[in-house]
């Protein structure tokens, strides 16, 4: 029984990670790596600051990973994935506009202080 399960799992993973691996799968893997990388960046920035921090790179990785995953989902014709990633990318762009607006305001305040 255990041996049969082991062979079944082996066959499954061979099918998924060898036979079905095409360039679209590589795009999906790269996209997922970008998407996961944003959490690593956020975690390291928070550890360094000793508080929760969301750095600019979090949003750029979110957009990059989200767009690639959205394209991948369109190719795979997955409606759940399309809706989830499409909506998420809109939110990431919106948050990025907030970050850029705040940076411009802070820069203007700093220039006023210097002048």
C-alpha positions as CSV (number, residue, x, y, z in Angstrom):
1,X,0.0,0.0,0.0
2,X,2.7,2.5,1.0
3,X,4.8,1.4,-2.1
4,X,1.8,2.0,-4.4
5,X,1.2,5.5,-2.8
6,X,4.9,6.3,-3.3
7,X,4.8,5.3,-7.0
8,X,1.6,7.2,-7.5
9,X,3.1,10.4,-6.0
10,X,6.3,9.9,-8.0
11,X,4.2,9.6,-11.2
12,X,2.2,12.7,-10.3
13,X,5.3,14.8,-9.6
14,X,7.0,13.5,-12.7
15,X,4.0,14.5,-14.8
16,X,3.8,18.0,-13.2
17,X,7.4,18.9,-13.0
18,X,8.9,17.2,-16.0
19,X,6.3,16.3,-18.7
20,X,4.2,19.5,-18.3
21,X,7.0,21.9,-17.8
22,X,6.9,24.3,-20.7
23,X,8.0,28.0,-21.1
24,X,4.6,29.1,-19.7
25,X,5.3,27.2,-16.6
26,X,8.6,28.9,-16.3
27,X,6.9,32.3,-16.6
28,X,4.5,31.2,-13.8
29,X,7.4,30.1,-11.7
30,X,9.3,33.3,-12.2
31,X,6.1,35.3,-11.4
32,X,5.5,33.3,-8.2
33,X,9.2,33.9,-7.2
34,X,8.7,37.7,-7.6
35,X,5.5,37.5,-5.7
36,X,7.0,35.5,-2.9
37,X,10.1,37.8,-2.9
38,X,8.0,40.7,-1.9
39,X,7.2,39.1,1.5
40,X,10.9,38.4,2.1
41,X,11.7,42.0,1.3
42,X,8.9,43.2,3.6
43,X,10.0,40.9,6.4
44,X,13.6,41.9,6.2
45,X,12.8,45.6,6.2
46,X,10.5,45.2,9.2
47,X,13.1,43.2,11.1
48,X,15.7,45.9,10.4
49,X,13.3,48.7,11.6
50,X,11.9,46.8,14.5
51,X,8.3,47.6,13.3
52,X,6.1,46.7,10.4
53,X,7.4,48.4,7.2
54,X,6.3,48.1,3.6
55,X,9.2,49.3,1.4
56,X,8.8,50.6,-2.2
57,X,10.3,47.4,-3.6
58,X,7.3,45.5,-2.0
59,X,5.0,47.3,-4.4
60,X,7.3,46.9,-7.4
61,X,7.6,43.1,-6.8
62,X,3.9,42.9,-6.2
63,X,3.2,44.6,-9.6
64,X,5.8,42.5,-11.5
65,X,4.7,39.2,-10.0
66,X,1.0,40.1,-10.2
67,X,1.2,41.1,-13.8
68,X,3.2,38.0,-14.8
69,X,0.8,35.7,-12.8
70,X,-2.2,37.5,-14.5
71,X,-0.7,36.8,-18.0
72,X,0.0,33.3,-16.9
73,X,-3.6,32.9,-15.7
74,X,-5.0,34.3,-19.0
75,X,-3.0,31.7,-20.9
76,X,-4.1,28.9,-18.6
77,X,-7.7,30.2,-18.8
78,X,-8.2,30.1,-15.1
79,X,-11.1,32.4,-14.2
80,X,-10.4,32.3,-10.4
81,X,-6.7,33.2,-10.9
82,X,-7.6,35.8,-13.6
83,X,-10.0,37.6,-11.2
84,X,-7.7,37.4,-8.2
85,X,-4.5,38.6,-9.9
86,X,-6.3,41.2,-12.0
87,X,-7.9,42.8,-9.0
88,X,-4.7,42.5,-7.0
89,X,-2.6,44.3,-9.6
90,X,-5.0,47.3,-9.6
91,X,-4.6,47.5,-5.8
92,X,-0.8,47.4,-6.1
93,X,-0.8,50.2,-8.6
94,X,-3.1,52.3,-6.4
95,X,-0.9,51.7,-3.4
96,X,2.2,52.7,-5.4
97,X,0.5,56.0,-6.4
98,X,0.0,56.7,-2.7
99,X,3.7,56.0,-2.0
100,X,4.8,58.2,-4.8
101,X,2.5,61.0,-3.8
102,X,3.8,60.9,-0.2
103,X,7.4,60.9,-1.5
104,X,6.7,64.0,-3.6
105,X,5.0,65.7,-0.7
106,X,7.9,64.8,1.7
107,X,10.4,66.1,-0.9
108,X,8.6,69.4,-1.3
109,X,8.5,69.8,2.5
110,X,12.2,69.1,2.7
111,X,13.0,71.6,0.0
112,X,10.9,74.2,1.8
113,X,13.0,73.6,5.0
114,X,16.3,74.0,3.1
115,X,15.2,77.2,1.3
